[in-house]
Amino acid sequence: MELTKSRTGESKNGSRKKGNWQNGQKEGLDDGFYELKLKIRTGFSWTGNTGGKNERRTEKQGSGDISKPGFACRSRFLLNEKVQPVSSTSGLSVSDYLVLLKSLQINLPNGVLNPKVIRLSQDADIIQKAQDIVKELENFKLQFNSIPRLGCRELKNSLSLKDNGKVLELTMKIFFEKREDSGEALRAHWRKNASNTTREFRFRDKYQANAISTPAMYATTQTRSWRHLEVGDNLANISAGVTVNVRDIENKDYADESALWTTSSPQRFGKYFQNPGDERECLKFYHELRESGTNRRVRYSKGNKVDFGFLSGRLDFLAEVKGEKSEKIVIECKGTTGDMVGKVFTKPKNGGRHAHLIESHEYCYQVQAYMYILNRSAKQTQGFTSDRAIMVIRHYHKNGREPRDFYWNYLRKNEAIHKKIDELRVFCEEEVLACFLAVLNLIFQKHTSSEAQELKKNF
């Protein structure tokens, strides 16, 4: 097991029952794919995207048995016609989704909502995957993630999922989490949401009576003002972080490691967790080794949050170096009682402090993700770029033997990995987000025009 400290600010990591046709017609067609084609081809008037009693034909088209014509149409479409792309105007708009997400208190990254991803959410394969997630929500096995992000530490595994087209798995990783609240608490959210009639959206008919896991929703008339919400720009961002006083680092003493092992209760992940200054001591070690005799000036900041699209993370330290070559350098600190030796790095045999980093390890991928976001931000601002990061690893020894056993080395930017990271980012912003929007569409719908008029009378 690879051992590391927990980071704040990084993300955690059914076949839907076919809707009934109007007037008690046959239960759905073979799947949502044919249902979607029929909606496009036969000119039905729909109030939403999929399923539900309110999604039916116009009064003029509403009478009579449509089962036989439906199957005839389906056969003709498959043999002779191409399916036309679904316009985003056929369902919810970007503005609609902004209102719904605001109501659900779900914070998407800026700039990821657009008509293209809405069209993708109406794809039959995407809808089928979304149905699998809805089943889990119906069984209260999942709950919504209010800040859906993909932590940089999860990068290597996520790249593998993307390469294998695992849209469903990535959607669940980013947008949902295993249930933490009790089932009764989630049911209480559903009961409150189902009885609330002041929103622009409501549950589909199925979930008016059948409980499903949903977030607690806003329930006030302030939703009227949300029509003016804006999507924003999809940009890489780096927060300022907290400036580290260099003099404090230089004057800091290293912890007495032997004192960390005196407790009688064993720690699963190693005694270095009992040293609150572990990261600062790693920084002190690196600072003492920094090149001397140059005109370089360095400023350290701690806890900078980085994000781009759904990628997110929080840096241990960021060094801003000014001199002959100005640059920003990520400094990642790790502590181990030996479990990382041979997995993350190997020690030099000559007694030096330059570790050999094993770049295929997930921690090195994590740092590559940090550099990727850093450089994307630099392109936007014409700021300092980064072609290397620094990893500092401290090896703790039982009873304090070999104190101050530090190792470090540069991790160079890997262009091939950065290309894969960019592909993953786009994949999450398109197919994965589309799957999540499809989930929302299977659960919620806009009020019909008659319902909206009725609501207006009450306010």
Long-range contacts (C-beta under 8 A, 24 or more apart in sequence): 1-339, 2-339, 2-340, 2-343, 2-344, 2-361, 2-362, 2-363, 3-269, 3-270, 3-335, 3-336, 3-337, 3-339, 3-340, 4-269, 4-334, 4-335, 4-336, 4-363, 5-273, 5-278, 5-279, 5-334, 5-335, 7-151, 7-153, 7-313, 7-314, 8-303, 8-314, 9-303, 9-305, 9-312, 9-313, 9-314, 10-149, 10-151, 10-152, 10-153, 10-154, 10-312, 10-313, 10-314, 11-145, 11-147, 11-148, 11-149, 11-150, 11-151, 11-154, 11-174, 11-312, 12-145, 12-151, 12-177, 13-151, 13-154, 13-173, 13-177, 14-131, 14-132, 14-133, 14-134, 14-135, 14-136, 14-138, 15-128, 15-131, 15-132, 15-135, 16-50, 16-51, 16-127, 16-130, 16-131, 16-134, 16-135, 16-442, 17-206, 18-51, 19-50, 19-51, 19-52, 19-53, 19-55, 20-53, 21-56, 21-66, 21-67, 21-70, 22-53, 22-56, 22-57, 22-62, 23-62, 23-63, 25-65, 25-66, 25-67, 26-67, 26-70, 29-70, 29-71, 29-74, 31-124, 31-128, 32-124, 32-127, 32-128, 32-131, 33-124, 33-125, 33-128, 34-74, 36-86, 36-122, 36-124, 36-127, 37-74, 37-77, 37-83, 38-70, 38-73, 38-74, 39-90, 40-83, 40-84, 40-86, 40-90, 41-73, 41-77, 41-81, 42-73, 46-90, 46-91, 47-445, 47-446, 47-448, 48-91, 48-92, 48-204, 48-441, 48-445, 48-446, 49-90, 49-91, 49-92, 49-121, 49-122, 49-441, 50-127, 50-438, 50-441, 50-442, 51-204, 51-206, 51-442, 52-204, 52-205, 52-206, 52-445, 53-205, 54-205, 54-445, 54-448, 55-445, 85-119, 86-119, 86-122, 87-119, 88-115, 88-118, 88-119, 90-122, 91-118, 91-122, 91-441, 92-118, 92-441, 92-446, 93-118, 94-118, 94-231, 95-227, 95-229, 96-200, 96-446, 97-437, 97-440, 98-226, 98-229, 98-231, 99-200, 99-201, 99-223, 99-226, 99-227, 99-229, 100-200, 100-201, 100-440, 100-444, 102-218, 102-223, 102-226, 102-229, 103-199, 103-200, 103-201, 103-217, 103-218, 103-223, 103-226, 104-144, 104-214, 104-215, 104-217, 104-440, 105-146, 105-215, 105-216, 105-217, 105-218, 106-144, 106-145, 106-146, 106-147, 106-148, 106-215, 107-146, 107-147, 107-148, 108-148, 108-433, 109-149, 109-234, 109-307, 109-309, 109-310, 110-231, 110-232, 110-233, 110-234, 110-235, 111-231, 111-232, 111-233, 111-234, 111-235, 112-234, 112-309, 112-310, 112-429, 112-433, 113-231, 113-433, 114-231, 116-430, 117-429, 117-430, 117-433, 117-434, 117-437, 118-434, 118-437, 120-430, 120-431, 120-434, 121-433, 121-434, 121-435, 121-437, 121-438, 121-441, 122-438, 123-434, 126-167, 126-431, 126-434, 126-435, 126-438, 127-438, 127-442, 129-167, 129-168, 129-171, 129-435, 129-438, 130-171, 130-435, 130-436, 130-438, 130-439, 130-441, 130-442, 131-442, 132-168, 133-168, 133-171, 133-172, 133-176, 133-435, 133-439, 134-212, 134-439, 134-442, 134-443, 136-172, 136-176, 137-212, 137-213, 137-214, 137-439, 137-443, 138-210, 138-211, 138-212, 138-213, 140-179, 140-183, 140-186, 140-187, 140-211, 140-213, 141-178, 141-179, 142-172, 142-176, 142-177, 142-178, 142-179, 142-213, 143-176, 143-177, 143-178, 143-179, 143-180, 143-181, 143-186, 143-213, 143-215, 144-175, 144-176, 144-213, 144-214, 144-215, 145-174, 145-175, 145-176, 145-177, 146-215, 148-174, 148-175, 148-310, 148-436, 149-174, 149-307, 149-310, 149-311, 149-312, 150-174, 150-310, 150-311, 150-312, 150-428, 151-312, 151-313, 152-306, 152-311, 152-312, 152-313, 152-366, 152-369, 152-370, 152-373, 153-313, 153-362, 153-363, 153-366, 155-311, 155-362, 155-365, 155-366, 155-368, 155-369, 155-421, 155-424, 156-362, 156-365, 156-366, 157-362, 158-424, 159-365, 159-420, 159-421, 159-424, 162-423, 162-424, 162-427, 162-428, 167-431, 167-432, 167-435, 168-435, 170-427, 170-428, 170-432, 171-432, 171-435, 171-436, 171-439, 174-310, 174-428, 174-432, 174-436, 175-432, 175-436, 175-439, 179-213, 186-213, 186-214, 187-211, 189-213, 189-214, 189-215, 189-216, 189-217, 190-214, 192-216, 192-217, 192-219, 193-217, 193-219, 197-455, 197-458, 198-223, 198-455, 198-459, 199-223, 199-447, 200-446, 200-447, 200-452, 201-444, 201-445, 201-446, 201-447, 202-444, 202-445, 202-447, 202-451, 203-443, 203-444, 203-445, 204-442, 204-443, 204-444, 204-445, 207-443, 212-443, 214-443, 221-459, 234-308, 234-309, 234-429, 235-308, 235-377, 235-380, 236-306, 236-307, 236-308, 236-373, 236-374, 236-376, 236-377, 236-380, 237-305, 237-306, 237-307, 237-308, 237-377, 238-304, 238-305, 238-306, 238-318, 238-373, 238-374, 238-377, 239-304, 239-305, 239-306, 240-301, 240-304, 241-301, 241-302, 241-303, 241-304, 241-305, 241-315, 241-318, 242-301, 242-302, 242-303, 243-299, 243-300, 243-301, 243-302, 244-280, 244-283, 244-300, 244-301, 244-302, 244-317, 246-287, 246-298, 246-299, 246-300, 249-280, 249-283, 249-284, 249-287, 249-300, 250-284, 250-287, 252-277, 252-280, 252-281, 252-284, 254-281, 254-284, 254-403, 254-404, 255-281, 256-400, 256-403, 257-396, 257-397, 257-400, 257-403, 258-399, 258-400, 258-403, 259-400, 260-396, 260-400, 261-398, 261-399, 261-400, 270-335, 270-336, 270-337, 270-339, 270-396, 271-337, 271-396, 271-398, 272-335, 272-336, 272-337, 272-394, 272-396, 273-335, 275-335, 278-333, 278-335, 278-394, 279-316, 279-317, 279-333, 281-394, 282-316, 282-333, 282-334, 282-335, 282-392, 282-393, 282-394, 282-406, 283-316, 283-317, 283-331, 283-333, 283-392, 285-392, 285-394, 285-404, 285-406, 285-408, 286-331, 286-390, 286-392, 286-408, 289-353, 289-408, 294-323, 294-324, 295-323, 295-324, 296-321, 296-322, 296-323, 296-324, 297-321, 297-322, 297-323, 298-322, 300-331, 306-370, 306-373, 306-374, 306-377, 307-373, 308-372, 308-373, 308-376, 308-377, 308-425, 309-425, 309-428, 309-429, 310-425, 310-428, 310-429, 310-432, 310-433, 311-369, 311-372, 311-373, 311-421, 311-424, 311-425, 311-428, 313-366, 313-369, 313-370, 313-373, 315-370, 319-390, 320-384, 326-384, 327-384, 327-385, 327-386, 327-387, 328-374, 328-378, 328-383, 328-384, 328-385, 328-386, 329-386, 329-388, 329-389, 329-390, 330-367, 330-370, 330-371, 330-374, 330-386, 330-389, 330-390, 331-389, 331-390, 331-392, 332-363, 332-366, 332-367, 332-370, 332-389, 332-390, 332-391, 332-392, 333-391, 333-392, 333-393, 333-394, 334-363, 334-391, 334-392, 334-393, 334-394, 335-393, 335-394, 335-396, 336-393, 336-394, 336-395, 336-396, 337-395, 337-396, 337-397, 337-398, 338-395, 340-393, 341-395, 344-393, 345-391, 345-393, 345-407, 345-409, 347-395, 347-407, 348-407, 353-406, 353-407, 353-408, 354-407, 354-408, 354-409, 355-391, 355-393, 355-407, 355-408, 355-409, 356-409, 357-391, 357-409, 357-411, 359-411, 359-414, 363-391, 364-391, 364-411, 365-417, 367-391, 367-411, 368-411, 368-413, 368-414, 368-417, 368-418, 368-421, 369-421, 371-413, 371-418, 372-417, 372-418, 372-421, 372-422, 375-413, 375-418, 386-413, 387-412, 387-413, 388-412, 388-413, 389-413
